[in-house]
């Protein structure tokens, strides 16, 4: 019995020492990583990939700019908003009104189901749904105007285009559009009427580089757009004109986020190093 007790005591000591020697796990770097939630070669799959890509860019900017602003708030808790280096603008790219109408754009959608699904957003107007090959066409038609929403997917390039146009007494007007195109080298190009973005990821799908622009005058057009394109697109495509034609240019390169903003009328440029906010990208 004494031998068993001694053996048990020895085992408990060994377990205790083993526990003491166990190291606390180091924080894992969680720099924003692209995770594709839907890899199906369909319109809705491409839409999901667009959301996945842009969500990574938005989260990168949010983490860095929130951390940057937090330091200013801590230093000047009573008047931080008066500091000219405080970032007031919000980064919410490609927030396309009515894009959610395409949530039902798949092979199961027909005229009858469309009339049911879109009764509320049509707001009393007639619902017309058509399918022309790979293109989905949804119309809300009333006495004063007709809104047309189209979406098309190109399987070869894995690109899609969404457009919203309106016909009224004033004529036909393009309200907005969205194009998404995967590129070679784990890169992507996205554009809407007012925004453009080029983004690339490394071999581990971690965010490596992006350039984003918000145009201040004029607008982008789908006439010479990305849909079904095989053209070589570079970051320079994002900022095709001079800097003063843009409200905002945001770029991540070599671990530095550069935010150039003139939406308030005064041109301001912020430089935020990822390395200065390393803990914001870490978790256990």
N, C-alpha and C positions, 0 to 999 in steps of 0.2 A: 504493500500500500504506500509506504514511504517512497519507494522507487517511482511509483506512478505519479505521486504528488510532485516529486522533484522534476520528473520529465515534463509534466504539465506546466510547472513554473518556468522551466527553461524555454519551452515553446512560446509562452506568453512574453518572455523577455525578447526573444527573437522577433516576434510580431511587432512588439513595441519599437524596437530598433529599426525594423524595416519601415514602419510608418514614419519615424522621425527622419529617415533618409530620403523619403519620397519628396521630390521637388514639386513646388507649386507650378502648375502649367503656365508657360509664358503666354501672354496675349497673342492671339493669331491675327495677322494682318488681314483685314477684310476689305481692302481697296475694291471699290465697286466692280463687280464681276458680272458679265453678261450671262444670263441663264435663259435659254430659249424655252418658253412655256408651251409652244405649239410649233412643231416642225412639219406640219402637214402642208403640202403644196396646194394650197387653196387661198382664196381671198381672205377668209377669216384667219388662216394661219399666218399670212403675210401681215395682216393687221396686228396680230399678237406679237409678231417679231418687231414691228415698228414700236409698239408700246414697250417691249422689253429693252430695246436699244435706247430710246429716249428717256426711259425711267432711270437708266444708269447715268446718263448725262445730267439729268435733273438732280439726282441724289448727290452726285459729286459736287455740283455747284452749291446745293443747299448746305451740305456738311461744311464745306470750306468757308462760304460766306457767313453762315450762322456762327461758326467758330471765330471768324475774324471780327464780326460785329460784337460778339460776346466779350472779347477782350476790351473793346472800346467802352462797352456798357459798364464793365467792372471798373475801369479807370475813371470814368466820368458818369456815375450813376444818375446824376440829376440833369445833365444836359448833353448826353451822348448824341442825341438826334441833331444837335447843332454842329457837331464835328463834321467838317467837310469830307473826312475820310470814311464816314459811316455810310454803308451801302443802303440806300433807300429803295431801290428798284427791286421788284420781285422777278424771279426767273421761272417762267411757266411757258415754255415753247410749245408750239404746235397744238395749242388748245383750240381745236377746230369745232365750232358749233355744229351740231347735228351729225357729227361723224358717227355717233352712237346709233343712228338710224340704220346703219349697215350691219348691226348686230345679227340680223336675221337673213343676211344675204348669203344663202347657201342653196344647195340643190333642192331642198325641200320647200323653198318659198315659191308660191304660185299666186295667182290673182286673188283667189278666195282667202288664203291665209294672210296676204298682205293687207287686204281690206280690214281684217280683224286686228292684226298687230298694230296698224298705224292709224286706227280710228281716232285716238286721243291726240297725237301730234298733228294730225291733219286739221284739227280744230274746225270741223264742219265742212271742209272742202272735200271734193271727190278724190278718192285714192285710186291711182292708176299704176299698175306694175307691169313691166315688160322685161323680157330677157332676150338679148340679142347676142348669141354666142356666149362669150365669157363675160359680157357686160350686163350689169344689173341696172335697171332704170326705174326709179320711183318718182311719181309726180303727185303733188298736192295741188289740185286745180280748183280755183274759185272764180268769182265774178271779177275781182280786182286784180288778181295775179295768179301765176302758176310757178310753184317752186319745183325744180327738178334736181334730183340727187342721183348721180351715176357713180358706179364703182366698177372697175375692171381690174382683172388680175392676169398677168403674163407669167405662165408657168416657167418658161425658159429662163427668163431673167429674174424670176421670183419677185417682180416689182408689182406695185399696185398704184392706181390713181383714183382719187375720190374728188368729185366736183359738185358744187352747189351753185346753181344758176337760177335767176328769176326773170320772168317775163311779166311786165306790167305796162301801163299806159306810157311809161317813160322809155320803154324798149326792153331789150335783153341785157341783163347785168350778171357778171360773174361775181358771186358773193365770196367764195373762197374755194381753195382746192388743196389737196394734199397728195404728194408723191413720195414713194419710198422705194429705194433701189439698193439691194446688196451689191457690193463691189468686190473686186479681187483683194486678197490680203486681209480678210476678216475686217473689212471696212464697209461703211454704209453712207448713203447720201439721202437726205430728206429735204423737201422744200414745200412751202405753202406760199400764199400770196405775199406774206410779210416776213417770213422766216426762211433761213437755209441752215443746214448743218451737215458737216462732214465729220464722221467719227470712226475711229479705228481701235481695235482691241489687239492685245498681244496673243501669243500662242496659247496662253492659259485663260483666254477670254477676259483678262483684266483690262479695264479702260486704260488706253495708252495715250490717245490724243483726240482732241476734237476742236473744231472751230464752228462757232454759231454766229449768225447775224440776224438782226432785226432791222428791216429797212425802214428808213424815215420818210422817203419820198418815192412816189411811183409804186411799183409792185412787181413781183415776179409773175411769170405767165406760164401756163401749161403748154402753150403752143410750141415752144422749143424745150420741152420738159424731159423728164427722166424715163417715163414709162416705156418699158420694153427696150431701153437703150443698151447699147454695148460700148458706148463711148467711154473714154478714160476720163474720170472725174478726179480732180485734185482739190486740196484745201482752198486754192485760189478761187475756185468756182463760188465759194461761199461769199467772198467779198470782191465782187467783180468790179465795183466802182471805187470812188475815193471815200475815205473814212467819213467825211462829213455828210454823206448821204444816208448814214445809218444811225438809228437811235442807240443801238447797242451791238458790240462785238465781244464775244466771250470765247476765250481760247485756253485750252490746257495743253501745255507743251513742256516736256522735260520736268514734270513735277511742279510747274508753276501755272497757276490760274491767273490769266490777265483779263480783267473786265474793263472794257472801255465803254463809257456810257455818256450820252448827251441828251437823254430823254427830258432832263430838267432844264435844258438850254445851255448848261455849262458842261463843257467836255471834261470828264474825269476819268482817270485811269487808276485801277487798283491792281496790285500784284500780290498774290497770296500763294505762299509756298506750302505744298502738301506736308513737307517735313516739319513745318512749324506746328502742325496740328495732327501729328501722328496718332495721338490717342483717340482722336475722333473716328479713326478708321480701324480701331481695334476692339476686340471683344473676346471673352473667354469661351 
